[in-house]
Amino acid sequence: MKRIAVFFLVCLFCAGALTARAQVAPSATRGQFSVTVGGLGSFFKPDYGPNNLYGLGAYVDVKFNRWMQAEAEGRWLRFNQVEDIHEDNYLIGPRVPIHRFNFMEATPYAKFLIGMGQITLENNYAYGRFTDLTYGGGVDLKLTRRISLRAVDFEYQQWPNSINGTLSPYGVSAGIGYRVF
């Protein structure tokens, strides 16, 4: 009887040990490859023309691991035009998360993007495409497992060799993203 009780307790202990699991994902597998797509609303000071421009944009963030991330974005600043002056941006580059806070998994980040900026001048008289160097950063907040809020995204752009020298537009954006996988 004593042997049966010991055997039963050992089997019960082994079964409990096999089904017990940690509450946290192992560090070697957490945070691997993911893709997030999203939309933006933007407010920019164009550095050409009298008015601020408003517009819509889209972005794709690709996360390879904790420190290797890339971002691509397109922005069309078409609202609040005066004399049909507007700008578009098509950018891609590295994105570096600075820290991850526990509150809503807030993640501030910095980024450097390069691409093309396009400007259309007064009354569609002319337009130009120029190299666009962008320095920026912001904060993403995780709302659910798949949905995140881009609470703020600031960008300072340089368009060297553009009309009348270098243009330096800057602005802020906010939006929402969906993690595809």
trRosetta pair geometry for C-beta under 8 A, 3 or more apart (Angstrom, degrees):
i j d omega theta_ij theta_ji phi_ij phi_ji
1 4 5.8 -53 -150 34 33 111
1 5 6.5 32 152 -18 65 106
2 5 5.8 -54 -150 36 33 111
2 6 6.4 31 153 -16 66 106
3 6 5.8 -54 -146 38 32 109
3 7 6.1 34 154 -20 65 108
4 7 5.6 -52 -143 39 30 113
4 8 6.2 33 154 -21 63 107
5 8 5.7 -53 -146 37 29 113
5 9 6.4 28 155 -17 63 107
6 9 5.8 -56 -147 38 30 110
6 10 6.3 31 154 -19 65 106
7 10 5.8 -55 -147 37 29 111
7 11 6.4 29 155 -17 64 107
8 11 5.8 -55 -147 38 29 111
8 12 6.3 30 154 -19 64 109
9 12 5.6 -54 -144 38 31 113
9 13 6.2 33 155 -20 65 106
10 13 5.7 -53 -146 37 30 112
10 14 6.4 29 155 -17 64 106
11 14 5.8 -55 -145 38 30 109
11 15 6.2 30 156 -19 65 107
12 15 5.8 -53 -144 37 29 111
12 16 6.4 29 155 -17 62 107
13 16 5.8 -57 -150 37 29 111
13 17 6.3 28 154 -19 65 108
14 17 5.7 -55 -145 37 32 111
14 18 6.3 31 157 -20 65 107
15 18 5.9 -55 -147 35 30 111
15 19 6.5 12 161 -5 64 111
16 19 6.3 -68 -144 45 28 98
16 20 6.2 38 158 -36 66 106
17 20 5.9 -46 -142 19 30 115
22 26 7.8 96 64 -64 141 70
24 30 7.8 -35 167 -60 82 148
25 29 5.9 -107 167 82 108 97
25 30 4.1 129 97 -75 121 105
26 29 5.2 60 71 21 94 99
26 30 6.7 -175 81 -19 41 93
27 30 6.0 -52 -127 31 32 110
29 32 6.4 -46 -171 -27 51 121
31 63 7.4 -89 -179 149 76 132
31 65 6.8 73 123 -161 96 54
31 66 5.5 42 133 -74 142 79
32 65 6.5 -21 -126 -103 51 69
33 62 7.8 -15 -156 -176 80 82
33 63 6.6 161 -144 91 33 70
33 64 6.0 -3 -99 -132 79 40
33 65 7.7 -28 -61 -62 58 56
33 181 7.8 10 118 117 88 92
34 62 7.7 176 88 -153 46 44
34 63 4.7 5 52 51 86 112
34 179 5.7 -19 178 -157 121 110
34 180 7.8 153 -176 58 72 67
34 181 6.2 -150 -135 111 64 47
35 60 6.7 -14 -168 -170 94 95
35 61 7.2 160 -156 84 45 55
35 62 5.5 -9 -106 -106 78 71
35 63 7.6 -156 -71 22 34 74
35 179 7.2 131 82 -158 44 60
35 180 4.8 -25 87 49 100 112
35 181 5.9 27 34 52 92 72
36 60 7.2 158 84 -156 52 47
36 61 4.5 -2 57 55 102 102
36 63 7.6 43 -3 -11 101 106
36 148 6.6 -11 -151 30 145 127
36 177 4.6 40 167 164 112 129
36 178 6.7 165 -154 79 72 31
36 179 4.8 -37 -95 -95 86 63
36 180 7.0 -176 -98 3 29 77
37 58 7.3 -5 -174 -176 89 99
37 59 7.3 171 -153 90 47 51
37 60 5.3 -14 -103 -103 74 76
37 177 6.5 166 88 -152 27 83
37 178 5.9 -20 64 59 78 84
37 180 6.1 47 1 -37 103 113
38 58 7.0 167 91 -155 44 59
38 59 5.3 -11 62 58 90 91
38 60 7.9 168 21 -81 68 36
38 61 7.7 14 9 -1 111 101
38 148 7.6 -71 -80 70 140 91
38 150 6.4 124 134 -15 158 124
38 175 5.2 121 150 127 114 122
38 176 5.7 -161 -150 100 107 38
38 177 3.1 -60 -68 -93 128 75
38 178 6.6 152 -83 9 72 62
39 56 6.9 -21 -172 -171 100 97
39 57 7.1 148 -163 85 54 50
39 58 5.6 -30 -105 -102 61 69
39 59 7.8 177 -85 18 16 75
39 175 5.1 -158 97 -158 49 123
39 176 6.4 2 53 54 82 74
39 177 8.0 174 18 -83 50 53
40 56 6.8 142 81 -167 63 49
40 57 3.9 -16 60 65 114 99
40 58 6.9 -156 14 -70 89 20
40 59 6.3 61 -29 -13 119 108
40 73 7.4 21 1 -154 144 122
40 75 6.9 -46 79 -104 130 98
40 150 6.8 -41 -100 74 92 144
40 153 7.1 -60 -129 45 130 140
40 173 4.4 6 -174 179 124 126
40 174 6.9 143 -149 74 75 24
40 175 3.7 -80 -96 -49 54 139
41 54 7.5 -6 -179 -173 86 95
41 55 7.8 171 -157 92 50 36
41 56 6.3 -29 -104 -105 56 62
41 57 7.8 -172 -72 24 14 82
41 173 6.5 161 79 -154 41 73
41 174 6.0 -17 56 63 90 76
41 175 6.3 155 9 -79 64 81
42 54 6.7 160 87 -157 60 49
42 55 5.0 -16 60 64 106 79
42 56 7.2 -179 15 -87 92 12
42 57 5.6 51 -24 -8 125 120
42 75 5.6 27 -5 -154 161 126
42 77 6.5 -79 93 -91 122 92
42 171 5.8 66 179 131 97 135
42 172 7.2 175 -147 94 64 39
42 173 4.2 -27 -96 -96 81 95
43 52 6.4 12 -175 162 84 125
43 53 7.8 162 -155 87 41 47
43 54 5.6 -13 -101 -104 64 77
43 171 5.4 -170 95 -163 50 108
43 172 5.7 -2 57 59 95 80
43 173 7.5 176 20 -81 62 49
44 52 6.7 164 83 -168 41 79
44 53 5.0 -18 65 65 96 92
44 54 7.7 170 21 -86 74 29
44 55 7.3 -13 10 19 114 107
44 77 5.4 -57 37 -111 131 147
44 87 7.1 -89 99 59 150 131
44 169 5.5 24 176 174 116 115
44 170 7.0 175 -149 96 76 25
44 171 3.2 -71 -101 -53 64 151
45 52 5.6 -45 -92 -113 58 88
45 169 6.2 177 88 -152 58 68
45 170 5.6 -1 51 60 102 72
45 171 6.1 172 12 -73 63 84
46 49 5.8 11 75 45 132 105
46 51 7.9 33 16 85 119 58
46 52 7.4 159 -8 -136 84 38
46 53 5.2 60 -49 -2 115 120
46 77 7.0 169 -84 119 110 153
46 85 7.2 159 99 140 165 113
46 87 5.5 170 -129 -15 113 134
46 119 7.6 122 -175 -121 120 116
46 167 7.7 -28 161 -176 67 125
46 169 4.9 -22 -142 -109 35 118
47 167 4.7 142 99 -166 128 83
47 168 5.1 142 -92 61 159 54
47 169 4.7 -125 8 -71 107 61
47 170 7.8 77 -40 1 110 71
48 85 6.6 -146 115 -172 95 133
48 119 6.4 42 60 -160 151 148
48 121 7.9 -73 153 -109 133 78
48 163 6.9 60 -109 74 144 127
48 167 6.0 -37 -35 -124 111 126
48 169 7.9 -55 9 -70 85 102
49 82 6.0 160 -178 61 114 104
49 83 7.3 -156 -132 54 114 106
49 85 4.0 171 -82 106 152 163
49 122 7.9 162 -99 -70 103 81
50 82 5.6 -29 55 57 100 158
51 80 5.3 -155 154 147 131 99
51 81 7.1 159 70 -142 140 17
51 82 4.7 133 -4 -10 126 115
51 85 7.6 146 45 69 98 116
52 80 6.2 -5 87 116 66 149
53 77 3.9 63 136 167 130 117
53 78 7.5 69 -169 -11 109 12
53 79 6.8 125 -170 66 65 57
53 80 5.7 -174 -123 71 40 103
53 81 7.1 35 -115 -80 95 63
53 85 7.9 -115 -75 111 121 85
53 86 6.3 131 -133 -130 139 67
53 87 6.3 148 62 28 169 98
53 171 8.0 -66 67 -85 83 152
54 77 6.8 152 84 -150 14 77
54 79 4.0 -41 73 76 96 114
54 80 5.1 84 11 4 95 118
55 75 5.9 100 102 172 128 85
55 76 5.0 -158 -173 96 127 50
55 77 3.6 -116 -21 -102 140 42
55 78 5.4 97 -110 15 102 64
55 79 5.9 178 -76 16 55 89
55 86 7.9 114 -77 -161 130 107
56 75 7.5 -173 101 -148 32 61
56 76 5.9 -6 63 58 74 93
56 78 7.9 -29 20 29 83 102
57 73 5.9 28 168 179 123 102
57 74 5.9 -177 -152 94 81 50
57 75 3.6 -24 -94 -102 124 73
57 76 6.7 165 -83 15 64 63
57 89 7.8 -10 -115 62 127 101
57 173 6.5 -39 40 -135 134 145
57 175 7.5 -98 72 -62 89 148
58 73 6.8 179 91 -148 46 64
58 74 5.5 6 52 53 87 93
59 71 6.2 -12 -170 -169 112 99
59 72 6.8 160 -154 85 61 49
59 73 4.1 -17 -102 -99 88 95
59 74 7.9 -173 -77 23 50 56
59 150 7.8 70 44 -55 144 161
59 175 7.3 138 19 72 115 154
59 177 7.3 -55 76 -95 103 114
60 71 7.1 159 82 -153 52 51
60 72 4.8 -1 53 55 99 97
60 73 7.5 -171 22 -73 60 54
61 69 6.5 -3 -174 -178 93 112
61 70 7.4 163 -154 85 49 47
61 71 5.2 -16 -103 -102 72 83
61 95 6.5 -55 -135 46 99 161
61 177 7.1 4 17 -148 117 155
62 69 6.7 166 86 -158 54 62
62 70 4.8 -3 56 57 103 94
62 71 7.7 -169 21 -76 69 37
63 68 7.8 117 -166 90 49 62
63 69 4.9 -16 -109 -109 63 99
64 68 4.1 -40 63 101 119 110
64 69 6.6 -159 17 -82 77 43
64 70 7.6 53 -20 -3 105 93
65 68 5.1 47 42 36 84 98
66 97 7.2 -93 178 50 66 126
67 96 6.9 8 -158 -137 70 83
67 97 7.5 -117 -107 42 47 89
69 94 6.9 101 79 -164 60 65
69 95 4.4 -64 107 73 109 93
69 96 6.9 167 45 -84 105 31
69 97 6.8 74 4 -21 147 90
69 109 7.9 -63 79 -145 147 137
70 92 7.0 13 176 -175 106 88
70 93 7.0 -164 -149 112 77 20
70 94 6.1 -55 -103 -105 64 44
70 95 6.3 136 -132 12 10 94
71 91 8.0 8 111 112 90 97
71 92 7.1 -173 96 -143 49 50
71 93 6.6 -16 58 64 81 61
71 94 7.7 50 17 155 82 11
71 95 4.3 75 -19 -43 112 130
71 111 5.7 -26 33 -136 138 144
71 113 6.6 -71 85 -84 101 115
72 91 6.9 175 -151 95 50 54
72 92 4.3 -6 -105 -102 84 91
73 89 7.2 12 107 110 93 107
73 90 7.9 -167 96 -143 49 35
73 91 5.3 -5 58 60 84 97
73 92 7.8 168 18 -78 57 51
73 113 7.0 -36 33 -132 104 163
74 88 7.5 -6 -173 -177 84 94
74 89 6.8 174 -150 91 41 63
74 90 5.2 3 -109 -106 85 71
74 91 7.6 173 -80 22 41 68
75 88 6.7 172 88 -155 58 51
75 89 4.5 13 46 47 100 103
75 173 7.5 -107 -110 -86 132 142
76 86 7.9 20 180 162 68 123
76 88 5.2 -3 -109 -113 63 93
77 86 5.6 -178 96 -165 76 83
77 87 4.7 12 51 62 124 81
77 88 6.9 -158 23 -77 75 42
77 89 7.9 49 -12 -5 105 94
78 81 6.7 -33 -175 -42 47 119
78 86 5.1 29 -108 -146 54 148
81 84 5.6 32 159 -116 135 23
81 85 5.9 170 -155 55 88 55
81 86 5.3 -44 -99 -61 120 98
82 85 6.1 -8 67 29 66 107
83 122 4.3 -19 146 -137 128 80
83 123 5.5 -57 -174 -41 86 73
84 120 6.3 -68 142 122 92 117
84 122 6.7 100 59 -160 87 30
84 123 5.5 110 33 -94 124 25
84 124 5.4 -44 124 -37 152 75
85 119 7.5 -3 -165 -175 80 93
85 120 6.6 -175 -137 90 37 71
85 121 6.3 -2 -107 -145 85 31
85 122 6.1 -13 -62 -75 97 52
86 119 7.5 180 92 -148 38 55
86 120 5.4 9 52 45 77 107
87 117 6.4 -14 -168 -173 108 96
87 118 6.7 152 -158 82 56 53
87 119 5.0 -18 -102 -99 82 75
87 120 7.8 -158 -75 18 38 70
87 169 6.6 -166 99 -65 178 169
88 117 7.3 161 83 -158 51 49
88 118 4.5 -5 56 56 98 105
89 115 6.8 94 179 86 76 125
89 116 7.4 168 -151 90 46 52
89 117 5.3 -13 -103 -106 76 75
89 118 7.7 -162 -71 21 34 72
89 132 5.9 -163 -135 154 94 170
89 134 7.6 73 -167 -63 139 140
89 157 7.3 -113 -109 -102 137 154
90 115 4.9 -140 101 162 61 134
90 116 5.0 4 55 55 100 92
90 118 7.9 34 1 -8 99 105
90 132 7.9 125 54 39 53 138
91 113 3.8 53 166 153 120 130
91 114 6.7 147 -148 71 82 14
91 115 3.7 -145 -102 13 48 136
91 116 7.8 -153 -70 34 58 47
91 132 6.3 -89 -86 98 102 121
91 134 5.5 -5 -136 15 152 142
92 113 6.2 143 67 -150 11 92
92 114 7.0 -40 65 62 61 62
92 115 5.8 104 12 -71 68 115
93 111 6.3 120 92 176 106 91
93 112 5.1 -106 150 100 144 59
93 113 3.8 -164 21 -109 123 46
93 114 5.5 102 -70 10 122 72
93 115 7.8 -119 -29 -32 100 93
93 134 7.5 -179 21 62 143 97
94 111 6.8 -173 100 -144 51 68
94 112 6.1 13 57 51 86 87
95 109 5.6 18 177 168 94 134
95 110 7.6 169 -157 87 54 40
95 111 4.4 -16 -108 -100 74 105
96 109 6.2 160 82 -160 43 82
96 110 5.2 -13 61 61 98 87
96 111 7.1 175 18 -81 68 51
97 100 6.7 14 164 -56 133 88
97 107 5.2 -40 -142 -177 114 112
97 108 7.5 116 -160 82 63 45
97 109 4.9 -48 -102 -97 49 95
98 107 7.7 148 43 -179 70 64
98 108 4.6 -30 44 93 122 95
98 109 6.0 -168 -8 -98 84 32
98 110 6.3 79 -58 -11 106 93
98 137 8.0 32 -29 -151 128 124
99 107 7.3 -165 88 -137 43 57
99 108 6.3 19 44 44 81 97
100 105 6.1 -15 -171 -162 101 74
100 106 7.4 155 -157 79 49 46
100 107 5.1 -13 -105 -96 74 90
101 104 7.8 23 92 57 99 65
101 105 7.1 157 75 -148 58 21
101 106 4.3 -6 52 58 114 96
101 107 7.4 -159 19 -70 74 42
102 105 7.2 -22 -152 -80 23 50
103 106 5.6 1 83 -3 83 114
104 141 4.5 1 135 -161 127 101
104 142 6.0 173 165 54 67 66
104 143 7.3 1 -159 -84 107 45
105 141 7.1 123 74 -158 66 49
105 142 3.8 1 66 24 121 126
106 139 5.8 -8 -169 -172 97 111
106 140 7.4 159 -153 82 48 46
106 141 5.4 -16 -99 -100 72 77
106 142 7.9 -130 -62 10 33 77
106 151 8.0 -15 -132 3 99 142
107 139 6.9 151 76 -155 42 60
107 140 4.9 -15 60 60 98 94
107 141 7.9 179 20 -79 71 32
107 142 7.7 60 -6 -30 107 96
108 137 6.8 26 179 173 88 110
108 138 7.2 -160 -144 107 62 30
108 139 4.9 -30 -93 -96 67 81
109 137 6.0 -170 95 -148 51 75
109 138 6.2 -9 55 58 87 66
109 139 7.5 157 13 -93 74 32
109 140 6.9 21 -3 -1 119 103
110 136 7.4 163 -158 96 53 43
110 137 4.4 -28 -104 -94 58 109
111 134 7.5 -4 111 113 98 100
111 135 7.8 162 88 -158 58 35
111 136 5.1 -15 61 70 96 88
111 137 6.4 164 14 -83 74 51
112 133 7.8 -16 -170 -171 87 81
112 134 7.0 156 -159 85 42 62
112 135 5.9 -7 -108 -106 76 63
112 136 7.9 163 -84 27 35 68
113 132 7.8 -10 112 114 93 96
113 133 7.9 155 86 -161 54 37
113 134 4.1 -10 61 61 95 116
113 136 7.2 -6 8 21 106 114
113 155 7.9 -29 35 -133 122 122
114 131 7.3 -16 -167 -171 92 92
114 132 7.0 154 -158 84 44 62
114 133 5.7 -8 -107 -107 81 62
114 134 7.2 -164 -74 22 35 80
115 131 7.9 157 94 -155 23 54
115 132 5.2 -23 73 61 69 106
115 134 7.6 -8 26 0 94 117
116 129 5.5 -9 -169 -171 115 100
116 130 7.1 137 -156 70 64 34
116 131 7.0 -57 -104 -108 53 32
116 132 5.8 76 166 7 7 109
117 129 7.4 158 81 -155 43 52
117 130 5.2 -26 65 67 92 87
117 131 7.5 13 19 108 90 17
117 132 3.6 115 -29 -74 100 124
117 157 6.6 111 -75 168 145 142
117 159 5.1 -86 57 -97 143 120
117 162 7.7 -30 83 -94 120 139
117 167 7.7 -138 111 77 150 128
117 169 7.7 164 -149 27 147 129
118 127 6.5 20 -180 173 92 112
118 128 7.1 -177 -146 91 57 43
118 129 5.0 -19 -99 -101 85 74
118 130 7.7 160 -86 19 37 69
119 127 6.4 -177 93 -152 48 70
119 128 5.7 -2 54 54 89 85
119 130 7.5 1 5 10 103 113
119 162 7.4 71 15 -167 135 127
119 163 7.1 -97 76 4 142 128
119 167 7.5 110 -43 -19 152 174
120 124 6.1 -18 179 -108 116 60
120 126 7.8 177 -153 97 52 38
120 127 4.4 -25 -104 -100 65 107
121 124 7.6 119 71 -123 60 11
121 125 5.1 -59 95 58 107 96
121 126 4.8 13 33 61 128 77
121 127 6.5 -159 4 -82 78 47
121 128 7.8 48 -31 -2 105 93
121 163 7.5 129 -79 -90 123 166
122 125 5.3 14 77 4 74 121
124 127 7.5 -23 -149 -44 61 103
128 162 6.5 137 112 -151 141 82
128 163 6.1 164 21 -44 155 101
130 159 4.5 66 110 -168 137 106
130 160 7.5 -178 175 64 114 43
130 161 6.6 -180 -144 85 109 78
130 162 4.3 -9 -103 -92 166 98
130 167 7.5 109 75 31 159 117
131 159 6.8 151 78 -145 55 59
131 160 6.2 -17 72 50 112 86
131 161 7.2 49 30 49 105 107
132 157 5.6 -22 -166 -163 93 119
132 158 7.6 147 -157 73 46 45
132 159 5.7 -18 -100 -92 67 83
133 157 6.8 143 77 -159 49 61
133 158 4.6 -15 62 59 103 97
133 159 7.8 -176 23 -74 73 34
133 160 7.3 30 4 -8 118 100
134 155 5.2 -17 -165 -163 110 113
134 156 7.2 149 -154 76 58 42
134 157 4.8 -23 -99 -101 79 81
134 158 7.9 -168 -74 21 37 65
135 155 7.3 142 74 -155 41 60
135 156 5.1 -19 64 62 93 95
135 157 7.9 -180 22 -83 64 34
135 158 8.0 35 -2 -6 99 100
136 153 6.5 36 165 175 129 78
136 154 5.6 -175 -149 94 87 56
136 155 3.8 -30 -86 -99 131 66
136 156 6.7 170 -77 18 71 62
137 153 7.6 -155 111 -146 25 56
137 154 6.1 -4 60 55 65 92
138 150 6.3 24 138 -171 144 91
138 151 7.2 169 173 65 98 71
138 152 5.1 -162 -146 101 93 60
138 153 3.6 -36 -70 -100 154 56
138 154 6.1 159 -76 11 82 65
138 173 7.9 -50 -92 66 150 84
139 150 7.8 139 85 -162 48 50
139 151 4.8 -26 87 53 100 115
139 152 5.6 35 33 46 93 86
140 148 5.2 14 -180 165 106 129
140 149 7.0 154 -160 79 57 47
140 150 5.5 -31 -103 -102 77 61
140 151 7.1 173 -110 6 21 84
140 177 7.4 -24 -140 26 119 135
141 148 6.4 161 80 -165 43 77
141 149 4.5 -13 60 59 99 100
141 151 5.4 64 -9 -39 112 114
142 147 8.0 118 -164 89 55 50
142 148 5.2 -40 -105 -106 51 92
143 147 4.7 -43 66 102 112 97
143 148 6.2 172 8 -109 84 28
143 149 5.6 82 -42 -21 113 98
144 147 4.6 43 39 37 99 95
145 179 7.6 -100 135 51 61 132
146 178 5.9 16 152 -160 98 70
146 179 4.6 -132 -147 48 63 93
147 176 6.8 -9 -168 -176 96 103
147 177 7.1 154 -155 84 49 53
147 178 5.9 -19 -100 -103 67 66
147 179 7.6 -120 -56 7 25 84
148 176 7.2 161 85 -159 48 57
148 177 4.6 -12 61 62 94 103
148 178 8.0 -169 23 -73 74 23
148 179 7.0 73 -10 -38 107 97
149 174 7.9 -1 175 -174 85 92
149 175 7.8 178 -160 97 52 38
149 176 5.8 -28 -110 -107 59 73
149 177 7.7 -163 -76 21 15 79
150 153 5.5 -6 167 -36 118 116
150 173 7.1 -4 122 115 128 93
150 174 5.9 176 99 -155 83 46
150 175 4.5 13 49 57 119 76
150 176 6.9 -140 16 -70 82 22
150 177 6.2 79 -32 -20 101 107
151 174 6.4 -27 176 -131 22 102
152 172 6.2 -35 -158 -162 86 113
152 173 7.8 126 -163 73 41 47
152 174 6.1 -27 -92 -87 42 92
153 172 6.7 137 73 -161 52 60
153 173 4.4 -27 65 64 108 93
153 174 6.9 170 14 -79 87 40
153 175 7.6 -17 5 16 131 97
154 170 7.6 12 -178 -178 85 97
154 171 7.6 -166 -146 104 57 32
154 172 5.3 -26 -97 -101 68 80
155 170 6.4 -168 98 -145 58 61
155 171 6.2 -4 57 59 90 68
155 172 7.7 166 18 -90 71 33
155 173 7.4 22 -1 0 110 107
156 168 7.1 -4 -176 -176 86 93
156 170 4.5 -8 -110 -107 64 111
157 167 7.7 -2 107 111 101 88
157 168 6.6 167 83 -155 60 45
157 169 4.9 0 54 65 117 81
157 170 6.5 -174 17 -80 73 54
158 166 6.1 -14 -165 -175 87 118
158 167 7.7 150 -158 82 38 53
158 168 5.7 -7 -102 -105 63 79
159 162 4.1 29 128 -34 111 142
159 166 6.3 157 76 -161 58 62
159 167 4.1 2 50 55 119 96
159 168 7.4 -148 21 -67 77 37
159 169 7.4 38 -12 7 115 94
160 166 5.2 -20 -108 -108 51 103
161 166 7.5 19 -12 -86 31 71
162 165 7.2 -4 63 93 70 32
162 166 6.3 86 31 -128 96 32
162 167 4.7 -46 75 0 148 103
163 167 6.9 37 51 -47 81 116
164 167 7.9 80 67 -64 88 82
